[in-house]
Amino acid sequence: MGLLLVVLGVAALFATCVVVFVMLRRNSPRMHHYQFAHVILPKLLFEDPASVIIPLITDSEEIEPRGRDYLLNIWDFAGTHTPDGRVVAADGLSHCSEVLGSPNTTVIFITMPPPELKPEAYFAAIAFDGPGLALGTPRLLRYFVLEYHGAKDGDPLTVVGEWQESAGQPLYTNHGPVPQANHASFRQRVRELIGA
């Protein structure tokens, strides 16, 4: 009888662990999406800014890989190295750049595939100064994401996050929400944060 109770207890504990694991997985971000926006892209950017920025601001047919192809290569890499096995299609992955404020401040906006779970990103933004980049020492180099953080009354909740490098380690800062989960609201908040 005692052995039966132990076996039943172990079985119940195992079943509870499985249920908790499934619930956590269901509510955790898809690692492919998360790793692209929060890990791989900022890591590449801070290790070698020009290698990320130049393909995204160059429209010449002679330069390969071009912007979207470059992003797709990184996206595919993130998908092949995802620990949870959930690969996300690159639907909607695109980019554009614009000068904000002074002529020296450029921001590349990257539109992500639609987020589903927090803290997957709607957008990323790379802010940099062109002359500094050309000299190999950008005075301004910042990386922002507009994250999905659930919904309230059917409206998405957002957070603007920033990834920086501090002593070789990633450092995350939460800059709070924006009124709407769209490019215009994110653009305005990035503009405020970089002082443009």
Secondary structure in CASP SS format (residue, H / E / C, confidence):
PFRMAT SS
TARGET T0000
AUTHOR 0000-0000-0000
METHOD secondary structure of the structure
MODEL  1
M C 1.00
G H 1.00
L H 1.00
L H 1.00
L H 1.00
V H 1.00
V H 1.00
L H 1.00
G H 1.00
V H 1.00
A H 1.00
A H 1.00
L H 1.00
F H 1.00
A H 1.00
T H 1.00
C H 1.00
V H 1.00
V H 1.00
V H 1.00
F H 1.00
V H 1.00
M H 1.00
L H 1.00
R H 1.00
R H 1.00
N H 1.00
S C 1.00
P C 1.00
R C 1.00
M H 1.00
H H 1.00
H H 1.00
Y H 1.00
Q H 1.00
F H 1.00
A H 1.00
H H 1.00
V H 1.00
I H 1.00
L H 1.00
P H 1.00
K H 1.00
L H 1.00
L H 1.00
F H 1.00
E H 1.00
D C 1.00
P H 1.00
A H 1.00
S H 1.00
V H 1.00
I H 1.00
I H 1.00
P H 1.00
L H 1.00
I H 1.00
T C 1.00
D C 1.00
S C 1.00
E C 1.00
E C 1.00
I C 1.00
E C 1.00
P C 1.00
R C 1.00
G H 1.00
R H 1.00
D H 1.00
Y H 1.00
L H 1.00
L H 1.00
N H 1.00
I H 1.00
W H 1.00
D H 1.00
F H 1.00
A H 1.00
G H 1.00
T H 1.00
H C 1.00
T C 1.00
P C 1.00
D C 1.00
G C 1.00
R C 1.00
V C 1.00
V C 1.00
A C 1.00
A C 1.00
D C 1.00
G C 1.00
L C 1.00
S E 1.00
H E 1.00
C E 1.00
S E 1.00
E E 1.00
V E 1.00
L C 1.00
G C 1.00
S C 1.00
P C 1.00
N C 1.00
T E 1.00
T E 1.00
V E 1.00
I E 1.00
F E 1.00
I E 1.00
T E 1.00
M C 1.00
P C 1.00
P C 1.00
P C 1.00
E C 1.00
L C 1.00
K C 1.00
P C 1.00
E C 1.00
A E 1.00
Y E 1.00
F E 1.00
A E 1.00
A E 1.00
I E 1.00
A E 1.00
F E 1.00
D E 1.00
G H 1.00
P H 1.00
G H 1.00
L H 1.00
A H 1.00
L H 1.00
G C 1.00
T C 1.00
P C 1.00
R C 1.00
L C 1.00
L E 1.00
R E 1.00
Y E 1.00
F E 1.00
V E 1.00
L E 1.00
E E 1.00
Y E 1.00
H E 1.00
G E 1.00
A E 1.00
K E 1.00
D C 1.00
G C 1.00
D E 1.00
P E 1.00
L E 1.00
T E 1.00
V E 1.00
V E 1.00
G E 1.00
E E 1.00
W E 1.00
Q E 1.00
E E 1.00
S E 1.00
A C 1.00
G C 1.00
Q E 1.00
P E 1.00
L E 1.00
Y E 1.00
T E 1.00
N E 1.00
H C 1.00
G C 1.00
P C 1.00
V C 1.00
P C 1.00
Q C 1.00
A C 1.00
N C 1.00
H H 1.00
A H 1.00
S H 1.00
F H 1.00
R H 1.00
Q H 1.00
R H 1.00
V H 1.00
R H 1.00
E H 1.00
L H 1.00
I H 1.00
G C 1.00
A C 1.00
END
